[in-house]
């Protein structure tokens, strides 16, 4: 990851650079000048930002409210079989995003895990390399006029984040993800499934209807699973919540 | 981990504290004053230092050239069944060690993994809790005069560390652990087994006889497997090396 998640914000792009400016702000402006400016017609067509995570996410393509990458996702799901390939749609236009890839006009990111911070695992490296090679190959085909076959892609959508249980005074965490849930990213959580395991050895279950979650690390992010065709169709408000059958979640670091 | 590995050295214990002294040196002296002084008859009987690691070590009891903890290890191996319980003997007296537990007269450490840095996994927490509970129970029994049954314990011994392949000029890593070896800590490596996977997608195999290794992260540490009775018997030089059958290795971060 070249740059932190919030640093391509309007503030970081326009702050005057001084000797005391943090490296990240300086670097954000450099990259925005080099590859953007963000939101302009001069911006580069595509930045694909590569991430890894401690969460058991497999290979996840993350993009914005756009159908740009649906056929790439379908290609990746067909050709990469060692790990699950998923699609996560962040339900806002790329112009509102702060991630590095949002500097470009059609940016998206590839997230692969699990891999601890500071560790390089060959299996994760190989999967990311395959995804990058497929992306470059897809772009070459796209640029040469290839018409890709249409079809559906299962996609997850961000709903909201849920924090860990914390001590009300110190705000320190009082629990970890329940062992039955750990590493089961993107699996369906049913009402009453164990959610957290407190350090006093109690199990915490969800007490609400539509707020199941699953994550490995610091915060929870809820997603809905929808089926996206080449033209993404949003269905809000999502009546599926009432059935408790299509709530999915993931971790995004 | 309360304190870094090299900070209970003679230097850190005797350095004059100034306003610019690093926190770790200051804390090392505080702990040495509180629980030591190291090597003195005033030192506390036991410090058990708890560590976790990204390596797939299961539960590993690490101690020095002493038979103090053989019966505890046997008890742990009997009662903890969710993960492998191993014993690693650092082949030098505790007085020469720099780890935090070396401040005490009979210190040892418990290492549990895999767990990424900055992440708390409930399964790892539960295993560590079981090991600590067993240790405390064992100490109560020991202090009340219990005579423990004798027997053998399989133990691993540190031999030497082997670094990753690096670029000869920049010294940056040029490979990761081979996927066939990743996560197989403490498994036997045979001559010719794949060892590293270079970022140019080549496999590196060991070219030497007696220097097999297995690790997950930064450096490799070779160990020999011996069987220890209550009185540990060292057998050097180890003729087992010539058979290539009893060389084991582990990762220690």
Interface residues (C-beta under 8 A of the other chain):
Chain A: X54 X114 X116 X117 X118 X119 X120 X121 X122 X123 X125 X126 X173 X176 X177 X178 X179 X182 X197 X199 X216 X217
Chain B: X54 X114 X116 X117 X118 X119 X120 X121 X122 X123 X125 X126 X173 X176 X177 X178 X179 X182 X197 X199 X216 X217
